[in-house]
Amino acid sequence: MQEQQLIRFPLLILLILGMVLSLTISGCSPLLDEKDLQSTAPTQTDTIPELPSPTPAPTDTENPFGDWTEYTNEGFGFRFLYPNSWYGPEAYEIDGSLRLEIGSDVVYPYGTGRTEQINTVPDSYFIVIQYFENIENRTWDDFIASGWITTYLGLLDLEDGGSITTPRSLTIRVTEVSLGKFNGLEYISTLSETAQTERAYAREVMAFDEDLNWLRISGFPNLVEITDESNWKEDYRRVDQANLDIFHKLVESILINN
């Protein structure tokens, strides 16, 4: 394989995606704020088919997924389940925001420099969960004025499988999502055919409650083994599909009592 066949997936590239919801696959991924989430207005709409250090033992909480482990954060009233064999979670809290990362390869604490991180598992997968409390009592008009949910709002008007394309991004609606009092969308974010940047591919869920607290879950293929340089998205899709059941079970397990 050529040097480019194992690709590290930087979350920062999501600045240029449909919702420009920037993240980094590594543990040094920054916690997003509105300035990082500026959105590019869609230029056209198409329709494209939608084509996982050892963790602690599970708690006594009812667990529908067998040997999965439970993470709880009493301060945020936050709970989710994840595979017992995965690494993490690495947690970071600041100003009403909680960021958690787990992965099938080593997960590093938030703030760890990229040169200090060593990932060795080909076709690995990472999931980043971010929960934001609306501590500033912002309204929908505030969110809309900030611009970063433009693509999200555009997806709300599409059928499942529809997409929004910009010169640098392609965002594909997958389905509506309901997580207790949180409601939103699942979608795929990747590069448009004209984008000339590092490869990018992520499955994401974005959801809001009636108080405009919001939740974002992002799954990222990492160190993807590329079999066809001209069709690299198929290899990212392959790794994403291999971890799709884990992604959906994790999302399903999230409970927020705030």
Kinemage of the C-alpha trace (Angstrom):
@kinemage 1
@onewidth
@group {chain A} dominant
@subgroup {mainchain}
@vectorlist {calphas} color= white
{ca met a 1} P 0.000 0.000 0.000
{ca gln a 2} L 1.139 3.535 -0.608
{ca glu a 3} L 1.743 5.950 2.211
{ca gln a 4} L -1.706 7.446 1.639
{ca gln a 5} L -3.536 4.120 2.054
{ca leu a 6} L -3.849 4.501 5.843
{ca ile a 7} L -5.563 7.796 6.376
{ca arg a 8} L -5.964 9.523 9.717
{ca phe a 9} L -9.360 11.247 9.742
{ca pro a 10} L -9.007 14.779 11.177
{ca leu a 11} L -12.296 16.061 12.598
{ca leu a 12} L -11.197 19.584 11.853
{ca ile a 13} L -12.061 18.917 8.222
{ca leu a 14} L -15.749 19.008 9.180
{ca leu a 15} L -15.383 22.816 9.229
{ca ile a 16} L -15.898 22.564 5.506
{ca leu a 17} L -18.709 20.025 5.534
{ca gly a 18} L -22.442 20.643 5.076
{ca met a 19} L -23.039 21.852 8.610
{ca val a 20} L -19.361 22.600 8.927
{ca leu a 21} L -19.606 20.805 12.272
{ca ser a 22} L -15.837 20.531 12.861
{ca leu a 23} L -14.335 17.755 14.953
{ca thr a 24} L -11.103 15.799 14.942
{ca ile a 25} L -11.073 12.009 15.074
{ca ser a 26} L -8.238 12.107 17.576
{ca gly a 27} L -8.571 12.737 21.290
{ca cys a 28} L -7.392 16.315 20.784
{ca ser a 29} L -10.577 17.187 18.937
{ca pro a 30} L -11.787 20.592 20.111
{ca leu a 31} L -15.126 21.013 21.818
{ca leu a 32} L -17.174 22.913 19.267
{ca asp a 33} L -18.653 26.326 19.723
{ca glu a 34} L -20.770 28.430 17.413
{ca lys a 35} L -17.786 30.062 15.746
{ca asp a 36} L -16.615 26.585 14.689
{ca leu a 37} L -20.029 25.731 13.310
{ca gln a 38} L -20.465 28.333 10.593
{ca ser a 39} L -22.429 26.807 7.737
{ca thr a 40} L -22.148 27.209 3.988
{ca ala a 41} L -25.451 27.817 2.246
{ca pro a 42} L -26.360 24.904 -0.052
{ca thr a 43} L -25.982 25.429 -3.763
{ca gln a 44} L -28.011 22.463 -4.971
{ca thr a 45} L -30.042 19.513 -3.726
{ca asp a 46} L -29.691 15.982 -5.079
{ca thr a 47} L -31.017 12.590 -4.059
{ca ile a 48} L -28.452 9.867 -3.323
{ca pro a 49} L -29.162 6.461 -1.718
{ca glu a 50} L -27.783 5.792 1.771
{ca leu a 51} L -25.780 2.920 1.036
{ca pro a 52} P -15.888 -0.157 16.331
{ca ser a 53} P -6.941 1.029 28.066
{ca pro a 54} L -9.438 -1.704 28.789
{ca thr a 55} L -12.707 -0.393 30.114
{ca pro a 56} L -14.267 -0.926 33.554
{ca ala a 57} L -16.715 -3.746 34.209
{ca pro a 58} L -20.399 -3.049 33.570
{ca thr a 59} L -22.491 -1.667 36.404
{ca asp a 60} L -25.655 -3.249 37.762
{ca thr a 61} L -27.835 -0.908 35.702
{ca glu a 62} L -30.155 -2.759 33.325
{ca asn a 63} L -28.180 -3.346 30.132
{ca pro a 64} L -29.983 -4.520 26.973
{ca phe a 65} L -26.720 -5.088 25.079
{ca gly a 66} L -25.134 -7.836 27.147
{ca asp a 67} L -21.511 -7.099 27.987
{ca trp a 68} L -21.582 -3.398 27.178
{ca thr a 69} L -20.262 -0.956 29.782
{ca glu a 70} L -22.206 1.955 31.264
{ca tyr a 71} L -20.859 5.507 31.556
{ca thr a 72} L -22.668 7.930 33.851
{ca asn a 73} L -22.103 11.603 34.645
{ca glu a 74} L -24.221 12.724 37.596
{ca gly a 75} L -23.485 16.412 37.053
{ca phe a 76} L -25.002 16.386 33.578
{ca gly a 77} L -27.513 13.621 34.270
{ca phe a 78} L -25.966 11.808 31.314
{ca arg a 79} L -25.697 8.067 30.663
{ca phe a 80} L -24.800 5.838 27.720
{ca leu a 81} L -23.556 2.320 26.979
{ca tyr a 82} L -20.570 1.294 24.848
{ca pro a 83} L -18.744 -1.936 23.908
{ca asn a 84} L -16.761 -3.410 26.778
{ca ser a 85} L -13.774 -4.028 24.480
{ca trp a 86} L -13.494 -0.404 23.340
{ca tyr a 87} L -11.183 2.256 24.725
{ca gly a 88} L -12.346 5.252 26.743
{ca pro a 89} L -14.412 7.111 27.382
{ca glu a 90} L -12.212 10.179 27.615
{ca ala a 91} L -14.357 12.939 29.098
{ca tyr a 92} L -13.984 16.720 28.958
{ca glu a 93} L -16.323 19.238 30.618
{ca ile a 94} L -16.502 23.008 30.273
{ca asp a 95} L -19.204 25.683 30.634
{ca gly a 96} L -22.276 23.471 30.378
{ca ser a 97} L -20.717 21.228 27.723
{ca leu a 98} L -19.719 17.578 27.967
{ca arg a 99} L -17.503 15.841 25.412
{ca leu a 100} L -16.902 12.075 25.422
{ca glu a 101} L -14.818 9.962 23.056
{ca ile a 102} L -14.561 6.197 22.698
{ca gly a 103} L -12.969 4.044 20.023
{ca ser a 104} L -11.861 0.627 18.844
{ca asp a 105} L -8.275 1.938 18.988
{ca val a 106} L -6.582 3.926 21.761
{ca val a 107} L -8.400 7.137 22.756
{ca tyr a 108} L -6.338 10.047 24.058
{ca pro a 109} L -7.403 12.758 26.532
{ca tyr a 110} L -8.752 15.988 25.107
{ca gly a 111} L -5.877 18.376 24.419
{ca thr a 112} L -3.315 15.695 23.550
{ca gly a 113} L -1.189 16.862 20.625
{ca arg a 114} L -1.583 14.962 17.370
{ca thr a 115} L 2.104 14.058 17.304
{ca glu a 116} L 1.689 12.403 20.718
{ca gln a 117} L -1.126 10.141 19.567
{ca ile a 118} L -0.390 6.704 18.220
{ca asn a 119} L -3.168 4.741 16.542
{ca thr a 120} L -2.275 1.405 14.953
{ca val a 121} L -5.540 -0.417 14.223
{ca pro a 122} L -6.493 -0.330 10.521
{ca asp a 123} L -10.151 0.329 9.769
{ca ser a 124} L -10.804 1.428 13.348
{ca tyr a 125} L -13.757 3.539 14.438
{ca phe a 126} L -14.216 6.386 16.905
{ca ile a 127} L -17.386 7.923 18.323
{ca val a 128} L -17.508 11.411 19.836
{ca ile a 129} L -20.532 12.451 21.909
{ca gln a 130} L -21.093 16.122 22.679
{ca tyr a 131} L -23.856 17.452 24.888
{ca phe a 132} L -24.491 21.202 25.188
{ca glu a 133} L -26.760 22.740 27.807
{ca asn a 134} L -28.464 25.957 26.727
{ca ile a 135} L -27.098 27.887 29.698
{ca glu a 136} L -27.427 31.213 27.846
{ca asn a 137} L -31.139 30.657 27.125
{ca arg a 138} L -30.743 31.115 23.388
{ca thr a 139} L -33.742 30.969 21.101
{ca trp a 140} L -34.208 29.357 17.690
{ca asp a 141} L -33.792 32.805 16.172
{ca asp a 142} L -30.402 33.061 17.887
{ca phe a 143} L -29.339 29.706 16.475
{ca ile a 144} L -30.588 30.598 12.990
{ca ala a 145} L -28.862 34.003 13.076
{ca ser a 146} L -25.555 32.358 13.965
{ca gly a 147} L -25.697 30.493 10.648
{ca trp a 148} L -24.317 27.127 11.681
{ca ile a 149} L -27.620 25.219 11.463
{ca thr a 150} L -28.399 26.306 7.898
{ca thr a 151} L -27.613 22.889 6.444
{ca tyr a 152} L -29.409 21.096 9.303
{ca leu a 153} L -32.553 23.124 8.593
{ca gly a 154} L -32.182 22.311 4.899
{ca leu a 155} L -32.064 18.595 5.676
{ca leu a 156} L -35.325 18.875 7.629
{ca asp a 157} L -37.111 19.700 4.368
{ca leu a 158} L -35.709 16.676 2.491
{ca glu a 159} L -36.828 13.072 2.251
{ca asp a 160} L -34.545 10.357 3.647
{ca gly a 161} L -31.720 9.824 1.141
{ca gly a 162} L -31.860 13.420 -0.101
{ca ser a 163} L -28.702 15.489 0.055
{ca ile a 164} L -27.338 19.013 0.101
{ca thr a 165} L -24.225 19.756 -1.923
{ca thr a 166} L -21.921 22.755 -1.679
{ca pro a 167} L -18.643 23.289 -3.552
{ca arg a 168} L -16.809 21.655 -0.646
{ca ser a 169} L -19.278 19.358 1.115
{ca leu a 170} L -21.952 16.712 0.676
{ca thr a 171} L -24.490 16.095 3.465
{ca ile a 172} L -26.917 13.188 3.089
{ca arg a 173} L -30.035 12.855 5.208
{ca val a 174} L -30.445 9.347 6.661
{ca thr a 175} L -33.494 9.475 8.949
{ca glu a 176} L -35.293 11.277 11.759
{ca val a 177} L -34.143 10.473 15.310
{ca ser a 178} L -35.998 10.576 18.630
{ca leu a 179} L -34.051 10.167 21.905
{ca gly a 180} L -36.502 10.740 24.717
{ca lys a 181} L -37.228 14.458 24.693
{ca phe a 182} L -34.533 15.080 22.056
{ca asn a 183} L -35.521 15.069 18.384
{ca gly a 184} L -33.407 15.557 15.298
{ca leu a 185} L -31.720 13.884 12.344
{ca glu a 186} L -29.107 11.310 11.438
{ca tyr a 187} L -27.004 12.216 8.400
{ca ile a 188} L -23.723 11.537 6.583
{ca ser a 189} L -21.150 14.302 6.093
{ca thr a 190} L -18.420 13.920 3.495
{ca leu a 191} L -16.721 15.834 0.678
{ca ser a 192} L -18.323 16.901 -2.554
{ca glu a 193} L -16.841 15.635 -5.806
{ca thr a 194} L -15.187 19.016 -6.407
{ca ala a 195} L -13.538 19.381 -2.975
{ca gln a 196} L -9.754 19.207 -3.044
{ca thr a 197} L -8.924 18.624 0.621
{ca glu a 198} L -8.119 15.796 3.004
{ca arg a 199} L -10.589 12.920 2.929
{ca ala a 200} L -13.544 13.253 5.263
{ca tyr a 201} L -16.436 10.985 6.181
{ca ala a 202} L -18.638 10.975 9.281
{ca arg a 203} L -22.014 9.653 10.390
{ca glu a 204} L -23.716 12.084 12.749
{ca val a 205} L -26.814 12.585 14.851
{ca met a 206} L -27.934 16.101 15.829
{ca ala a 207} L -30.915 16.541 18.163
{ca phe a 208} L -32.503 19.296 20.270
{ca asp a 209} L -34.966 19.283 23.168
{ca glu a 210} L -37.688 21.857 23.826
{ca asp a 211} L -35.285 23.945 25.941
{ca leu a 212} L -32.777 23.960 23.068
{ca asn a 213} L -30.234 21.857 24.866
{ca trp a 214} L -28.590 19.877 22.088
{ca leu a 215} L -26.795 16.645 21.449
{ca arg a 216} L -24.388 15.576 18.742
{ca ile a 217} L -22.978 12.085 18.175
{ca ser a 218} L -20.324 11.606 15.472
{ca gly a 219} L -18.825 8.343 14.193
{ca phe a 220} L -15.557 8.401 12.255
{ca pro a 221} L -13.694 5.684 10.334
{ca asn a 222} L -9.956 5.909 11.051
{ca leu a 223} L -6.780 4.536 9.417
{ca val a 224} L -8.928 3.346 6.557
{ca glu a 225} L -7.276 0.872 4.210
{ca ile a 226} L -7.874 2.275 0.744
{ca thr a 227} L -8.379 -0.277 -2.013
{ca asp a 228} L -9.159 2.208 -4.799
{ca glu a 229} L -7.746 5.736 -4.602
{ca ser a 230} L -10.291 7.000 -7.113
{ca asn a 231} L -13.198 5.630 -5.067
{ca trp a 232} L -11.993 6.157 -1.487
{ca lys a 233} L -15.506 6.916 -0.164
{ca glu a 234} L -16.465 3.288 -0.676
{ca asp a 235} L -13.762 2.197 1.780
{ca tyr a 236} L -14.866 4.785 4.351
{ca arg a 237} L -18.449 3.634 3.830
{ca arg a 238} L -17.327 0.018 4.328
{ca val a 239} L -15.805 0.806 7.742
{ca asp a 240} L -18.802 2.922 8.711
{ca gln a 241} L -21.213 0.132 7.773
{ca ala a 242} L -19.159 -2.400 9.758
{ca asn a 243} L -19.707 -0.261 12.865
{ca leu a 244} L -23.256 0.854 12.129
{ca asp a 245} L -24.897 -1.481 14.660
{ca ile a 246} L -22.608 -0.220 17.416
{ca phe a 247} L -23.277 3.401 16.478
{ca his a 248} L -27.052 2.921 16.567
{ca lys a 249} L -27.017 0.916 19.821
{ca leu a 250} L -24.905 3.590 21.502
{ca val a 251} L -27.256 6.342 20.337
{ca glu a 252} L -30.246 4.297 21.502
{ca ser a 253} L -28.697 3.865 24.965
{ca ile a 254} L -28.268 7.589 25.693
{ca leu a 255} L -30.330 8.929 28.600
{ca ile a 256} L -30.276 12.573 29.704
{ca asn a 257} L -32.042 13.619 32.917
{ca asn a 258} L -31.534 17.351 33.282
